[in-house]
Amino acid sequence: MIEAISIQNAKKILPAVLLLITALAVPLFLPEAFVYLLGLAMLFLILVISWDVIVGYTGQVNLGHTVFVGIGAYTAALLQVPSRFSGTIDFLASLPQPHPIISILAGGIVAGLVGLGIGVVTLRLKGYYFALVTAILPLVFMKSVFVFSDVFGGEEGFSIGLERSFSADTTVRYYYALAILLFCFVAMWLILNSEIGLRFRAVRDDEELAEAVGVDVVKYKILSFVISSFFAGIGGAAIVHYRITVSPDLYDIPLMLLIILSAVIGGLGTLYGPLFGGLFIYLMKNWWLKELTTNLPSWMPINDEVVLYIILIAVAILAPEGAWVKIREKIKSYRTITFSEER
């Protein structure tokens, strides 16, 4: 019995160890430009798995996740360049610049606090009302970037400067991104595999039944929303220190759609699935898909985003549980059939 459990645990741990070794070795074999892109992909994965916490594990459709990405990003950027407050909030302009890790944590905390405020107001709503309210939020926050352009930099955003990034070396930045992803993934995995995660799933599966057995449904919805917002803020702040600039694209709707597509393809409520889905979609969009669509004939007015929307619709119809989950089930069924035939 003990040996069977040990073998089962080894089967779960071994793929994760191999993936980690591969991720650590990547910069040794790939061009610098591709290493840079992979580092950004690592930080994008934080946005995807943090969205899975509220949607996949608690069943609350949040269409405004990029709000917290943007809040975390702008918080970190302004902490690194406090001089942007000059003439607006002068006492903030003299604040000392913290270490990048401190400003990333601050971005997560501010995003989590905003998530708490929004969650207390909106998560008492049921059905599609919560989704509709959150869908409007990115537009509201993006508007503030243009209204207070002296502070937030308007449409172009602003740079925090190379000296305030993780490092001038692309490889070092990549390892920072990988470390932050691992921290966030492990933290979320521990939460979701604890009693808290069990209550999240109870809320997702049947709110009325969960309430009947003593689960405070609203409390755990809010807690899930705050956790999701916190890690989204961490991801947004880390992106700023990685790419050195902050701009309204971190609030934008296309980013939200990319997050949704990644999680749906990977399989909601799995945490592992969105990792693979996010990596595939991000590299596809920012690597070969854009080049492919630009080389299409003029009579085919299709860009990379149209292709991604088509993929989203196809996955929703053909594999609503997620493409990664579907593939995994096919592999399991194939192994079962093969094993039965051998016997």
URNORTA-V267197 format. One record per pair of residues at least 4 apart in sequence whose C-alpha atoms are under 6 Angstrom apart, sorted by the first residue. I is the first residue (numbers start at 1). J is the second residue. If there is no record, write none. Layout:
# URNORTA-V267197
I/J
I/J
This chain:
# URNORTA-V267197
10/14
27/35
39/174
39/177
43/235
45/275
45/278
46/50
46/235
47/232
48/259
49/271
49/274
50/228
50/231
50/232
52/56
53/57
53/228
54/58
54/60
54/224
54/225
55/59
55/60
55/61
56/268
56/269
57/200
57/201
57/269
58/200
58/201
58/203
58/204
59/204
61/131
62/131
62/134
63/131
63/134
63/135
64/134
64/135
64/137
64/138
66/251
66/256
67/138
67/251
68/111
68/229
68/232
68/233
69/232
69/233
69/236
70/250
70/251
71/75
71/111
72/107
72/108
72/111
72/233
72/236
72/237
73/236
73/237
73/240
74/78
75/107
76/103
76/104
76/107
76/237
78/82
80/97
82/93
83/93
84/151
85/89
85/93
85/151
86/90
86/93
104/234
104/237
104/238
107/233
107/234
107/237
108/230
108/233
108/234
109/230
111/229
111/230
111/233
112/226
112/229
112/230
115/119
115/226
115/229
116/226
119/123
119/222
125/130
138/142
138/251
144/148
145/149
145/152
145/154
146/154
149/153
149/154
153/157
153/158
156/247
157/246
157/247
158/245
158/246
159/244
159/245
160/244
165/241
165/244
166/173
166/241
167/173
181/185
182/186
185/189
191/197
192/197
193/197
202/210
203/207
203/210
210/215
211/215
220/224
226/230
240/244
240/245
240/246
261/312
262/274
262/277
262/278
262/281
263/267
263/268
263/274
264/268
264/322
265/277
265/322
265/323
266/273
266/274
266/277
266/322
266/323
266/324
267/273
267/321
267/322
267/325
273/324
274/278
278/282
280/284
283/287
284/288
284/289
285/289
289/304
290/304
293/303
314/318
315/319
316/320
319/323
335/339
